[in-house]
Amino acid sequence: MRFRDRFLALITDPNIAYILMMVGMLGIFFELAEPGVVLPGVIGGISLILAFFAFQSLPINWAGVLLILFGVALLIAEIKVVSHGVLTVGRGQSPWCWAPSCCTRRRRSAFASPGR
């Protein structure tokens, strides 16, 4: 089993999915309670997207697309908000760790017959 498969199996564990959901909700709550802290909002956003994938209410392709769009939004927000690099770190973590899992192709063997 590759790392990607182990990671996805770990996330879809019901206990981990519940923890991701709680971290996401608390992160968004703390960001709304204290606007300007930035880090709880970034962690909360990434955790919520992963939790929705883990609860299987969001397909893996859409989870990857949402994380990439979240990364672009963080990049744009870095221009306007003084975050001392927190948004850039969150942007670096969200799309690039997830994008290979939603856009993979199977490799064909050199010895595979063309009819298969």
MMTF fields as JSON, N, C-alpha, C and O atoms, coordinates in Angstrom:
{
  "mmtfVersion": "1.0.0",
  "mmtfProducer": "UNKNOWN",
  "numBonds": 463,
  "numAtoms": 464,
  "numGroups": 116,
  "numChains": 1,
  "numModels": 1,
  "chainsPerModel": [1],
  "groupsPerChain": [116],
  "chainIdList": ["A"],
  "bondAtomList": [4, 2, 8, 6, 12, 10, 16, 14, 20, 18, 24, 22, 28, 26, 32, 30, 36, 34, 40, 38, 44, 42, 48, 46, 52, 50, 56, 54, 60, 58, 64, 62, 68, 66, 72, 70, 76, 74, 80, 78, 84, 82, 88, 86, 92, 90, 96, 94, 100, 98, 104, 102, 108, 106, 112, 110, 116, 114, 120, 118, 124, 122, 128, 126, 132, 130, 136, 134, 140, 138, 144, 142, 148, 146, 152, 150, 156, 154, 160, 158, 164, 162, 168, 166, 172, 170, 176, 174, 180, 178, 184, 182, 188, 186, 192, 190, 196, 194, 200, 198, 204, 202, 208, 206, 212, 210, 216, 214, 220, 218, 224, 222, 228, 226, 232, 230, 236, 234, 240, 238, 244, 242, 248, 246, 252, 250, 256, 254, 260, 258, 264, 262, 268, 266, 272, 270, 276, 274, 280, 278, 284, 282, 288, 286, 292, 290, 296, 294, 300, 298, 304, 302, 308, 306, 312, 310, 316, 314, 320, 318, 324, 322, 328, 326, 332, 330, 336, 334, 340, 338, 344, 342, 348, 346, 352, 350, 356, 354, 360, 358, 364, 362, 368, 366, 372, 370, 376, 374, 380, 378, 384, 382, 388, 386, 392, 390, 396, 394, 400, 398, 404, 402, 408, 406, 412, 410, 416, 414, 420, 418, 424, 422, 428, 426, 432, 430, 436, 434, 440, 438, 444, 442, 448, 446, 452, 450, 456, 454, 460, 458],
  "bondOrderList": [1, 1, 1, 1, 1, 1, 1, 1, 1, 1, 1, 1, 1, 1, 1, 1, 1, 1, 1, 1, 1, 1, 1, 1, 1, 1, 1, 1, 1, 1, 1, 1, 1, 1, 1, 1, 1, 1, 1, 1, 1, 1, 1, 1, 1, 1, 1, 1, 1, 1, 1, 1, 1, 1, 1, 1, 1, 1, 1, 1, 1, 1, 1, 1, 1, 1, 1, 1, 1, 1, 1, 1, 1, 1, 1, 1, 1, 1, 1, 1, 1, 1, 1, 1, 1, 1, 1, 1, 1, 1, 1, 1, 1, 1, 1, 1, 1, 1, 1, 1, 1, 1, 1, 1, 1, 1, 1, 1, 1, 1, 1, 1, 1, 1, 1],
  "groupList": [{"groupName": "MET", "atomNameList": ["N", "CA", "C", "O"], "elementList": ["N", "C", "C", "O"], "formalChargeList": [0, 0, 0, 0], "bondAtomList": [1, 0, 2, 1, 3, 2], "bondOrderList": [1, 1, 2], "singleLetterCode": "M", "chemCompType": "L-PEPTIDE LINKING"}, {"groupName": "ARG", "atomNameList": ["N", "CA", "C", "O"], "elementList": ["N", "C", "C", "O"], "formalChargeList": [0, 0, 0, 0], "bondAtomList": [1, 0, 2, 1, 3, 2], "bondOrderList": [1, 1, 2], "singleLetterCode": "R", "chemCompType": "L-PEPTIDE LINKING"}, {"groupName": "PHE", "atomNameList": ["N", "CA", "C", "O"], "elementList": ["N", "C", "C", "O"], "formalChargeList": [0, 0, 0, 0], "bondAtomList": [1, 0, 2, 1, 3, 2], "bondOrderList": [1, 1, 2], "singleLetterCode": "F", "chemCompType": "L-PEPTIDE LINKING"}, {"groupName": "ASP", "atomNameList": ["N", "CA", "C", "O"], "elementList": ["N", "C", "C", "O"], "formalChargeList": [0, 0, 0, 0], "bondAtomList": [1, 0, 2, 1, 3, 2], "bondOrderList": [1, 1, 2], "singleLetterCode": "D", "chemCompType": "L-PEPTIDE LINKING"}, {"groupName": "LEU", "atomNameList": ["N", "CA", "C", "O"], "elementList": ["N", "C", "C", "O"], "formalChargeList": [0, 0, 0, 0], "bondAtomList": [1, 0, 2, 1, 3, 2], "bondOrderList": [1, 1, 2], "singleLetterCode": "L", "chemCompType": "L-PEPTIDE LINKING"}, {"groupName": "ALA", "atomNameList": ["N", "CA", "C", "O"], "elementList": ["N", "C", "C", "O"], "formalChargeList": [0, 0, 0, 0], "bondAtomList": [1, 0, 2, 1, 3, 2], "bondOrderList": [1, 1, 2], "singleLetterCode": "A", "chemCompType": "L-PEPTIDE LINKING"}, {"groupName": "ILE", "atomNameList": ["N", "CA", "C", "O"], "elementList": ["N", "C", "C", "O"], "formalChargeList": [0, 0, 0, 0], "bondAtomList": [1, 0, 2, 1, 3, 2], "bondOrderList": [1, 1, 2], "singleLetterCode": "I", "chemCompType": "L-PEPTIDE LINKING"}, {"groupName": "THR", "atomNameList": ["N", "CA", "C", "O"], "elementList": ["N", "C", "C", "O"], "formalChargeList": [0, 0, 0, 0], "bondAtomList": [1, 0, 2, 1, 3, 2], "bondOrderList": [1, 1, 2], "singleLetterCode": "T", "chemCompType": "L-PEPTIDE LINKING"}, {"groupName": "PRO", "atomNameList": ["N", "CA", "C", "O"], "elementList": ["N", "C", "C", "O"], "formalChargeList": [0, 0, 0, 0], "bondAtomList": [1, 0, 2, 1, 3, 2], "bondOrderList": [1, 1, 2], "singleLetterCode": "P", "chemCompType": "L-PEPTIDE LINKING"}, {"groupName": "ASN", "atomNameList": ["N", "CA", "C", "O"], "elementList": ["N", "C", "C", "O"], "formalChargeList": [0, 0, 0, 0], "bondAtomList": [1, 0, 2, 1, 3, 2], "bondOrderList": [1, 1, 2], "singleLetterCode": "N", "chemCompType": "L-PEPTIDE LINKING"}, {"groupName": "TYR", "atomNameList": ["N", "CA", "C", "O"], "elementList": ["N", "C", "C", "O"], "formalChargeList": [0, 0, 0, 0], "bondAtomList": [1, 0, 2, 1, 3, 2], "bondOrderList": [1, 1, 2], "singleLetterCode": "Y", "chemCompType": "L-PEPTIDE LINKING"}, {"groupName": "VAL", "atomNameList": ["N", "CA", "C", "O"], "elementList": ["N", "C", "C", "O"], "formalChargeList": [0, 0, 0, 0], "bondAtomList": [1, 0, 2, 1, 3, 2], "bondOrderList": [1, 1, 2], "singleLetterCode": "V", "chemCompType": "L-PEPTIDE LINKING"}, {"groupName": "GLY", "atomNameList": ["N", "CA", "C", "O"], "elementList": ["N", "C", "C", "O"], "formalChargeList": [0, 0, 0, 0], "bondAtomList": [1, 0, 2, 1, 3, 2], "bondOrderList": [1, 1, 2], "singleLetterCode": "G", "chemCompType": "PEPTIDE LINKING"}, {"groupName": "GLU", "atomNameList": ["N", "CA", "C", "O"], "elementList": ["N", "C", "C", "O"], "formalChargeList": [0, 0, 0, 0], "bondAtomList": [1, 0, 2, 1, 3, 2], "bondOrderList": [1, 1, 2], "singleLetterCode": "E", "chemCompType": "L-PEPTIDE LINKING"}, {"groupName": "SER", "atomNameList": ["N", "CA", "C", "O"], "elementList": ["N", "C", "C", "O"], "formalChargeList": [0, 0, 0, 0], "bondAtomList": [1, 0, 2, 1, 3, 2], "bondOrderList": [1, 1, 2], "singleLetterCode": "S", "chemCompType": "L-PEPTIDE LINKING"}, {"groupName": "GLN", "atomNameList": ["N", "CA", "C", "O"], "elementList": ["N", "C", "C", "O"], "formalChargeList": [0, 0, 0, 0], "bondAtomList": [1, 0, 2, 1, 3, 2], "bondOrderList": [1, 1, 2], "singleLetterCode": "Q", "chemCompType": "L-PEPTIDE LINKING"}, {"groupName": "TRP", "atomNameList": ["N", "CA", "C", "O"], "elementList": ["N", "C", "C", "O"], "formalChargeList": [0, 0, 0, 0], "bondAtomList": [1, 0, 2, 1, 3, 2], "bondOrderList": [1, 1, 2], "singleLetterCode": "W", "chemCompType": "L-PEPTIDE LINKING"}, {"groupName": "LYS", "atomNameList": ["N", "CA", "C", "O"], "elementList": ["N", "C", "C", "O"], "formalChargeList": [0, 0, 0, 0], "bondAtomList": [1, 0, 2, 1, 3, 2], "bondOrderList": [1, 1, 2], "singleLetterCode": "K", "chemCompType": "L-PEPTIDE LINKING"}, {"groupName": "HIS", "atomNameList": ["N", "CA", "C", "O"], "elementList": ["N", "C", "C", "O"], "formalChargeList": [0, 0, 0, 0], "bondAtomList": [1, 0, 2, 1, 3, 2], "bondOrderList": [1, 1, 2], "singleLetterCode": "H", "chemCompType": "L-PEPTIDE LINKING"}, {"groupName": "CYS", "atomNameList": ["N", "CA", "C", "O"], "elementList": ["N", "C", "C", "O"], "formalChargeList": [0, 0, 0, 0], "bondAtomList": [1, 0, 2, 1, 3, 2], "bondOrderList": [1, 1, 2], "singleLetterCode": "C", "chemCompType": "L-PEPTIDE LINKING"}],
  "groupTypeList": [0, 1, 2, 1, 3, 1, 2, 4, 5, 4, 6, 7, 3, 8, 9, 6, 5, 10, 6, 4, 0, 0, 11, 12, 0, 4, 12, 6, 2, 2, 13, 4, 5, 13, 8, 12, 11, 11, 4, 8, 12, 11, 6, 12, 12, 6, 14, 4, 6, 4, 5, 2, 2, 5, 2, 15, 14, 4, 8, 6, 9, 16, 5, 12, 11, 4, 4, 6, 4, 2, 12, 11, 5, 4, 4, 6, 5, 13, 6, 17, 11, 11, 14, 18, 12, 11, 4, 7, 11, 12, 1, 12, 15, 14, 8, 16, 19, 16, 5, 8, 14, 19, 19, 7, 1, 1, 1, 1, 14, 5, 2, 5, 14, 8, 12, 1],
  "groupIdList": [1, 2, 3, 4, 5, 6, 7, 8, 9, 10, 11, 12, 13, 14, 15, 16, 17, 18, 19, 20, 21, 22, 23, 24, 25, 26, 27, 28, 29, 30, 31, 32, 33, 34, 35, 36, 37, 38, 39, 40, 41, 42, 43, 44, 45, 46, 47, 48, 49, 50, 51, 52, 53, 54, 55, 56, 57, 58, 59, 60, 61, 62, 63, 64, 65, 66, 67, 68, 69, 70, 71, 72, 73, 74, 75, 76, 77, 78, 79, 80, 81, 82, 83, 84, 85, 86, 87, 88, 89, 90, 91, 92, 93, 94, 95, 96, 97, 98, 99, 100, 101, 102, 103, 104, 105, 106, 107, 108, 109, 110, 111, 112, 113, 114, 115, 116],
  "secStructList": [7, 7, 2, 2, 2, 2, 2, 2, 2, 2, 2, 6, 1, 2, 2, 2, 2, 2, 2, 2, 2, 2, 2, 2, 2, 2, 2, 2, 2, 2, 2, 2, 2, 1, 6, 6, 7, 7, 2, 2, 2, 2, 2, 2, 2, 2, 2, 2, 2, 2, 2, 2, 2, 2, 6, 6, 1, 1, 7, 2, 2, 2, 2, 2, 2, 2, 2, 2, 2, 2, 2, 2, 2, 2, 2, 2, 2, 2, 2, 2, 1, 7, 7, 6, 6, 2, 2, 2, 2, 2, 2, 2, 2, 2, 2, 2, 2, 2, 2, 2, 2, 2, 1, 7, 7, 7, 7, 7, 7, 6, 6, 7, 7, 6, 6, 7],
  "xCoordList": [0.837, 0.0, 0.888, 1.848, 0.553, 1.334, 0.949, -0.057, 1.768, 1.522, 0.168, -0.55, -0.182, -1.454, -2.625, -3.553, -2.582, -3.663, -3.726, -4.811, -2.559, -2.541, -3.082, -3.806, -2.723, -3.192, -4.707, -5.375, -5.257, -6.696, -7.432, -8.522, -6.843, -7.46, -7.432, -8.372, -6.375, -6.286, -7.331, -7.969, -7.507, -8.464, -9.895, -10.708, -10.211, -11.59, -11.954, -13.087, -11.036, -11.369, -12.373, -12.136, -13.483, -14.507, -14.0, -14.455, -13.084, -12.552, -11.742, -11.867, -10.91, -10.097, -10.998, -10.76, -12.03, -12.949, -13.662, -13.839, -14.062, -14.72, -13.754, -14.14, -12.519, -11.521, -11.281, -11.18, -11.188, -11.001, -12.17, -11.972, -13.377, -14.559, -14.537, -14.833, -14.189, -14.152, -13.042, -13.248, -11.873, -10.779, -11.188, -10.902, -11.854, -12.304, -13.323, -13.222, -14.305, -15.333, -14.745, -15.091, -13.857, -13.218, -12.302, -12.236, -11.607, -10.743, -11.53, -11.137, -12.649, -13.49, -14.103, -14.195, -14.52, -15.085, -14.057, -14.372, -12.829, -11.803, -11.432, -11.123, -11.461, -11.164, -12.262, -11.969, -13.507, -14.593, -14.617, -15.004, -14.209, -14.193, -13.055, -13.229, -11.911, -10.74, -10.237, -9.274, -10.857, -10.42, -9.013, -8.707, -8.195, -6.829, -5.803, -4.612, -6.219, -5.277, -4.796, -3.642, -5.609, -5.351, -5.092, -5.717, -4.221, -3.846, -5.037, -5.155, -5.929, -7.07, -7.977, -8.543, -8.121, -8.947, -8.351, -9.075, -7.037, -6.358, -6.459, -6.817, -6.147, -6.224, -7.668, -7.931, -8.6, -10.009, -10.524, -11.279, -10.125, -10.569, -10.063, -10.825, -8.786, -8.204, -8.832, -9.14, -9.023, -9.606, -11.05, -11.464, -11.822, -13.206, -13.309, -14.156, -12.463, -12.497, -12.11, -12.735, -11.086, -10.696, -11.774, -11.978, -12.462, -13.529, -14.705, -15.281, -15.071, -16.16, -15.797, -16.66, -14.52, -14.095, -14.18, -14.624, -13.763, -13.75, -15.159, -15.363, -16.131, -17.515, -18.16, -19.338, -17.413, -17.833, -19.009, -19.836, -19.089, -20.077, -19.448, -20.141, -18.131, -17.404, -16.482, -15.606, -16.647, -15.764, -14.317, -14.04, -13.411, -11.985, -11.579, -10.725, -12.153, -11.801, -12.215, -11.457, -13.409, -13.877, -13.123, -12.923, -12.708, -11.903, -10.57, -10.102, -9.967, -8.719, -8.912, -8.09, -9.998, -10.271, -10.527, -10.032, -11.289, -11.557, -10.291, -10.124, -9.402, -8.151, -7.262, -6.573, -7.264, -6.488, -7.077, -6.334, -8.408, -9.048, -8.837, -8.67, -8.845, -8.566, -7.135, -6.885, -6.206, -4.825, -4.698, -3.941, -5.428, -5.415, -6.023, -5.511, -7.109, -7.72, -6.754, -6.696, -6.005, -5.017, -3.892, -3.379, -3.51, -2.476, -2.956, -2.199, -4.206, -4.757, -4.908, -4.655, -5.316, -5.469, -4.128, -4.071, -3.058, -1.724, -1.329, -0.549, -1.859, -1.549, -2.175, -1.568, -3.38, -4.124, -3.952, -4.124, -3.617, -3.597, -2.157, -1.365, -1.829, -0.511, -0.581, -1.133, -0.021, -0.11, 1.26, 1.348, 2.313, 3.685, 3.97, 4.727, 3.37, 3.654, 2.763, 2.927, 1.824, 0.946, 0.07, -0.125, -0.456, -1.283, -0.466, -0.972, 0.772, 1.621, 1.908, 1.909, 2.15, 2.378, 1.114, 1.189, -0.042, -1.306, -1.582, -2.107, -1.232, -1.395, -0.493, -0.89, 0.698, 1.62, 1.195, 1.488, 0.513, 0.103, -1.162, -1.285, -2.1, -3.397, -3.385, -3.757, -2.993, -3.203, -2.147, -2.478, -0.897, 0.159, 0.27, 0.802, -0.207, -0.208, -1.362, -1.293, -2.429, -3.625, -3.767, -4.377, -3.229, -3.437, -2.981, -3.685, -1.856, -1.49, -2.477, -2.558, -3.222, -4.154, -5.416, -6.106, -5.733, -6.953, -6.653, -7.584, -5.423, -5.087, -4.072, -3.105, -4.261, -3.307, -3.826, -5.033, -2.912, -3.244, -2.538, -1.463, -3.15, -2.502, -1.441, -1.646, -0.33, 0.745, 0.502, 0.124, 0.721, 0.576, 1.899, 2.972, 1.802, 2.997, 3.521, 2.745, 4.818, 5.408, 5.017, 5.069, 4.63, 4.296, 2.78, 2.35, 1.977, 0.531, 0.082, 0.625, -0.882, -1.389, -2.263, -2.943, -2.265, -3.025, -4.54, -5.265, -5.04, -6.479, -7.047, -8.268, -6.227, -6.72, -6.834, -7.238],
  "yCoordList": [-1.167, 0.0, 1.239, 1.33, 2.196, 3.413, 4.382, 4.198, 5.415, 6.401, 7.07, 7.306, 7.375, 8.032, 7.184, 7.703, 5.895, 5.011, 4.892, 4.859, 4.828, 4.77, 6.058, 6.028, 7.197, 8.494, 8.612, 9.063, 8.216, 8.285, 7.321, 7.633, 6.149, 5.204, 5.761, 5.549, 6.464, 7.062, 8.157, 8.246, 8.982, 10.083, 9.565, 10.148, 8.495, 8.008, 7.191, 6.724, 7.015, 6.397, 7.309, 8.514, 6.775, 7.632, 8.502, 9.635, 8.006, 8.807, 9.989, 11.102, 9.745, 10.821, 11.819, 13.025, 11.332, 12.23, 13.147, 14.336, 12.605, 13.412, 14.454, 15.602, 14.066, 15.016, 16.122, 17.292, 15.762, 16.771, 17.75, 18.955, 17.238, 18.105, 19.055, 20.241, 18.545, 19.398, 20.448, 21.603, 20.054, 21.016, 22.094, 23.274, 21.688, 22.651, 23.631, 24.835, 23.123, 23.999, 24.945, 26.125, 24.415, 25.271, 26.309, 27.452, 25.917, 26.873, 28.018, 29.179, 27.693, 28.745, 29.606, 30.825, 28.978, 29.728, 30.697, 31.865, 30.222, 31.094, 32.214, 33.326, 31.924, 32.975, 34.039, 35.229, 33.625, 34.603, 35.356, 36.524, 34.708, 35.364, 36.379, 37.441, 36.067, 36.95, 37.161, 36.511, 38.046, 38.229, 38.813, 39.789, 38.227, 38.693, 37.705, 37.882, 36.672, 35.672, 34.804, 34.374, 34.536, 33.885, 32.39, 31.631, 31.932, 30.512, 29.595, 28.573, 29.897, 28.996, 28.898, 27.837, 29.983, 29.954, 29.089, 28.378, 29.148, 28.337, 26.857, 26.033, 26.522, 25.134, 24.644, 23.501, 25.506, 25.145, 24.872, 23.923, 25.693, 25.488, 24.188, 23.447, 23.908, 22.664, 21.462, 20.458, 21.556, 20.436, 20.167, 19.01, 21.218, 21.019, 20.338, 19.467, 20.726, 20.084, 18.619, 17.76, 18.323, 16.923, 16.138, 14.955, 16.788, 16.108, 15.788, 14.704, 16.71, 16.434, 15.295, 14.505, 15.206, 14.054, 12.778, 11.744, 12.84, 11.655, 11.151, 9.945, 12.05, 11.634, 11.169, 10.813, 11.167, 10.74, 11.545, 11.028, 12.795, 13.687, 14.536, 15.306, 14.4, 15.138, 14.161, 13.577, 13.963, 13.031, 13.509, 14.685, 12.588, 12.909, 13.947, 14.784, 13.927, 14.92, 16.318, 17.273, 16.442, 17.748, 18.216, 19.417, 17.294, 17.688, 18.274, 19.271, 17.659, 18.191, 19.551, 20.447, 19.719, 21.005, 22.078, 23.197, 21.757, 22.737, 23.132, 24.295, 22.172, 22.515, 23.384, 24.269, 23.15, 23.999, 25.402, 26.383, 25.514, 26.83, 27.54, 28.759, 26.774, 27.353, 27.895, 28.946, 27.178, 27.648, 28.933, 29.827, 29.036, 30.268, 31.421, 32.54, 31.155, 32.198, 32.669, 33.861, 31.751, 32.147, 32.973, 33.894, 32.648, 33.421, 34.848, 35.801, 34.996, 36.329, 37.08, 38.284, 36.385, 37.032, 37.471, 38.429, 36.787, 37.163, 38.552, 39.245, 38.954, 40.283, 41.368, 42.419, 41.129, 42.146, 42.088, 43.105, 40.923, 40.731, 40.562, 39.858, 41.21, 41.024, 39.773, 39.805, 38.681, 37.425, 36.85, 35.78, 37.524, 37.101, 35.707, 34.946, 35.371, 34.109, 32.943, 31.86, 33.122, 32.015, 31.585, 30.389, 32.537, 32.202, 31.499, 30.603, 31.893, 31.246, 29.805, 28.929, 29.543, 28.166, 27.333, 26.19, 27.889, 27.185, 26.94, 25.89, 27.901, 27.747, 26.646, 25.877, 26.565, 25.525, 24.138, 23.157, 24.044, 22.736, 22.231, 21.031, 23.107, 22.618, 22.023, 20.856, 22.712, 22.094, 21.103, 20.098, 21.333, 20.51, 19.143, 18.211, 19.008, 17.688, 16.836, 15.608, 17.485, 16.748, 16.56, 15.581, 17.459, 17.434, 16.126, 15.647, 15.526, 14.272, 13.139, 12.22, 13.178, 12.084, 12.184, 11.181, 13.353, 13.464, 13.437, 13.398, 13.457, 13.524, 12.449, 12.748, 11.241, 10.189, 9.333, 9.186, 8.78, 7.844, 6.537, 6.506, 5.48, 4.182, 4.024, 4.388, 3.487, 3.227, 1.889, 0.908, 1.869, 0.617, -0.124, 0.471, -1.363, -2.206, -2.325, -2.285, -2.469, -2.642, -3.99, -4.168, -4.932, -6.263, -6.5, -7.628, -5.456, -5.619, -5.793, -5.165, -6.624, -6.82, -5.644, -5.083, -5.248, -4.059, -4.255, -3.26, -5.456, -5.691, -5.472, -5.429, -5.333, -5.179, -3.758, -3.473],
  "zCoordList": [0.0, 0.0, 0.0, 0.766, -0.874, -0.945, 0.166, 0.851, 0.33, 1.381, 1.192, 2.164, -0.049, -0.33, 0.163, 0.782, -0.107, 0.322, 1.839, 2.421, 2.477, 3.946, 4.557, 5.552, 3.947, 4.437, 4.3, 5.231, 3.161, 2.954, 3.879, 4.358, 4.133, 5.068, 6.488, 7.254, 6.842, 8.169, 8.342, 9.391, 7.333, 7.423, 7.526, 8.243, 6.833, 6.826, 8.068, 8.18, 8.981, 10.262, 10.971, 11.057, 11.481, 12.082, 13.229, 13.384, 14.019, 15.126, 14.62, 15.132, 13.611, 13.025, 12.312, 12.382, 11.627, 10.931, 11.923, 11.657, 13.045, 14.081, 14.642, 14.862, 14.87, 15.373, 14.355, 14.724, 13.063, 12.026, 12.0, 11.846, 12.15, 12.15, 13.339, 13.193, 14.506, 15.703, 15.603, 15.976, 15.104, 14.932, 13.933, 14.135, 12.862, 11.867, 12.418, 12.181, 13.154, 13.713, 14.772, 14.82, 15.614, 16.623, 15.974, 16.428, 14.93, 14.237, 13.634, 13.75, 12.986, 12.415, 13.524, 13.383, 14.619, 15.744, 16.33, 16.56, 16.574, 17.137, 16.175, 16.603, 14.881, 13.902, 13.907, 13.786, 14.044, 14.099, 15.421, 15.454, 16.513, 17.816, 17.921, 18.519, 17.356, 17.386, 15.966, 15.559, 15.204, 13.817, 13.763, 14.448, 12.97, 12.825, 13.322, 13.064, 14.024, 14.506, 13.347, 13.359, 12.378, 11.088, 11.189, 10.448, 12.05, 12.1, 12.373, 11.697, 13.321, 13.517, 12.294, 12.031, 11.549, 10.352, 9.253, 8.555, 9.098, 8.083, 8.444, 7.602, 9.682, 10.116, 10.084, 9.711, 10.475, 10.462, 9.06, 8.853, 8.092, 6.721, 6.128, 5.508, 6.316, 5.799, 6.504, 5.86, 7.811, 8.564, 8.16, 8.09, 7.893, 7.482, 6.12, 5.924, 5.192, 3.875, 3.999, 3.376, 4.795, 4.992, 5.743, 5.472, 6.681, 7.417, 6.503, 6.601, 5.617, 4.689, 3.747, 3.365, 3.369, 2.572, 3.405, 2.907, 4.652, 5.505, 5.793, 5.931, 5.887, 6.098, 4.799, 4.787, 3.725, 2.389, 1.871, 1.12, 2.263, 1.677, 0.582, -0.083, 0.39, -0.63, -1.353, -0.715, -2.66, -3.382, -3.371, -3.14, -3.62, -3.531, -4.56, -4.267, -5.748, -6.759, -6.321, -6.493, -5.759, -5.318, -4.075, -3.893, -3.228, -2.067, -2.528, -1.978, -3.53, -4.077, -4.708, -4.517, -5.466, -6.1, -5.048, -5.18, -4.008, -2.951, -2.2, -1.834, -1.969, -1.286, -2.169, -1.662, -3.471, -4.367, -4.393, -4.345, -4.47, -4.451, -3.112, -3.073, -2.013, -0.703, -0.654, -0.065, -1.27, -1.34, -2.147, -1.77, -3.249, -4.05, -3.254, -3.295, -2.532, -1.702, -0.613, -0.309, -0.034, 0.978, 0.363, 0.997, -0.864, -1.551, -1.804, -1.617, -2.228, -2.466, -1.146, -1.087, -0.093, 1.213, 1.79, 2.561, 1.426, 1.924, 1.434, 2.087, 0.299, -0.224, 0.642, 0.847, 1.152, 1.882, 3.396, 4.069, 3.948, 5.393, 5.868, 5.241, 6.975, 7.575, 8.45, 9.55, 7.956, 8.71, 9.032, 9.635, 8.651, 8.918, 8.373, 8.976, 7.244, 6.575, 6.936, 6.375, 7.851, 8.247, 7.078, 6.86, 6.329, 5.174, 4.095, 3.42, 3.932, 2.934, 3.316, 2.45, 4.58, 5.036, 4.852, 4.403, 5.193, 4.985, 3.521, 3.15, 2.686, 1.252, 0.732, -0.144, 1.255, 0.809, 1.241, 0.558, 2.362, 2.86, 2.199, 1.954, 1.904, 1.446, 0.048, -0.078, -1.005, -2.317, -2.728, -3.357, -2.406, -2.981, -2.321, -2.925, -1.129, -0.498, -0.991, -0.951, -1.459, -1.824, -3.325, -3.755, -4.137, -5.583, -6.246, -7.134, -5.872, -6.533, -6.293, -7.108, -5.206, -4.937, -5.774, -5.958, -6.281, -7.079, -8.574, -9.379, -8.954, -10.378, -10.76, -11.461, -10.331, -10.645, -11.784, -11.971, -12.528, -13.596, -13.311, -12.711, -13.745, -13.578, -14.655, -15.813, -14.259, -15.213, -15.887, -15.245, -17.163, -17.899, -17.875, -17.977, -17.746, -17.749, -19.172, -20.126, -19.316, -20.644, -21.247, -22.464, -20.399, -20.869, -20.97, -21.213, -20.786, -20.851, -22.297, -23.205, -22.495, -23.85, -24.238, -23.379, -25.519, -25.911, -25.801, -25.784, -25.728, -25.642, -24.262, -24.113, -23.257, -21.892, -21.48, -20.352]
}
